[in-house]
Amino acid sequence: MSVAIENFIKAIYNNDVHDIKNTKPGNIAKQLGISSAAATDMAKKLAAKQLIKYQKYQELQLTEKGMQYALNIVRKHRLWESFLYKMFDMSLHDIHREAELLEHQTSDFLAAQISSYLGHPKFDPHGDPIPNEDGQITTKDTSIALAEAKEGQNYTIARLMSDDKDFFDFCALNGIKYRNTIAVIKQFDKNNMTQISIGTNTIVLNENFTKIIYVDEN
């Protein structure tokens, strides 16, 4: 399969499992930087290969075959992120950027070797689950958005759901890292802001952050 096909299938998967949910060709086109006409043509081509379900003006849906294909790409991407983070201590933005390139050049054999070397991790450094070699996610997600967390409770950071460099730079500067512990001091519901303490720091985050930082209650 071509890089373009793999990116298209992965975009449908990511939009479907995250809160975006919009998998219409126009939205996928916008994300991938292609025209709506090109996205529609790709959707028809993938439907002919029985990788997606396509109906005019409707959301695109992965078939079972397409889902397995998407999970295989996601597995390679997240394994590379885990490897680069461990070996080179690269930033979360940089590991994502490099994994976007490496995932397309990785055989199933190499992915299995990377997984074995890392001890078969179940999560990448962003907190995203890594599918196993059978294309299954064996972990259960119990996390909630920080915006929904309760005042006075301690939480563990479970996922950082972004690929934005400024977001990750801010997180690095403030100790907002996968598996770190935070305390929710106050929810400013009217202003959609959350005050937290992490380590010796106390900071206030707006909803641009609290809706993409996911946490598990301690």
Stockholm file with secondary structure:
# STOCKHOLM 1.0

chainA/1-218         MSVAIENFIKAIYNNDVHDIKNTKPGNIAKQLGISSAAATDMAKKLAAKQLIKYQKYQELQLTEKGMQYALNIVRKHRLWESFLYKMFDMSLHDIHREAELLEHQTSDFLAAQISSYLGHPKFDPHGDPIPNEDGQITTKDTSIALAEAKEGQNYTIARLMSDDKDFFDFCALNGIKYRNTIAVIKQFDKNNMTQISIGTNTIVLNENFTKIIYVDEN
#=GR chainA/1-218 SS CCHHHHHHHHHHHHHHHSSCCCCSHHHHHHHHTCCHHHHHHHHHHHHHTTSEECCTTSCCEECHHHHHHHHHHHHHHHHHHHHHHHHHCCCHHHHHHHHHHHGGGCCHHHHHHHHHHHTCCSBCTTSCBCCCTTSCCCSCCCCEEGGGCCTTCEEEEEEECCCCHHHHHHHHHTTCCTTCEEEEEEEEGGGTEEEEEETTEEEEEEHHHHTTEEEEEC
#=GC SS_cons         CCHHHHHHHHHHHHHHHSSCCCCSHHHHHHHHTCCHHHHHHHHHHHHHTTSEECCTTSCCEECHHHHHHHHHHHHHHHHHHHHHHHHHCCCHHHHHHHHHHHGGGCCHHHHHHHHHHHTCCSBCTTSCBCCCTTSCCCSCCCCEEGGGCCTTCEEEEEEECCCCHHHHHHHHHTTCCTTCEEEEEEEEGGGTEEEEEETTEEEEEEHHHHTTEEEEEC
//
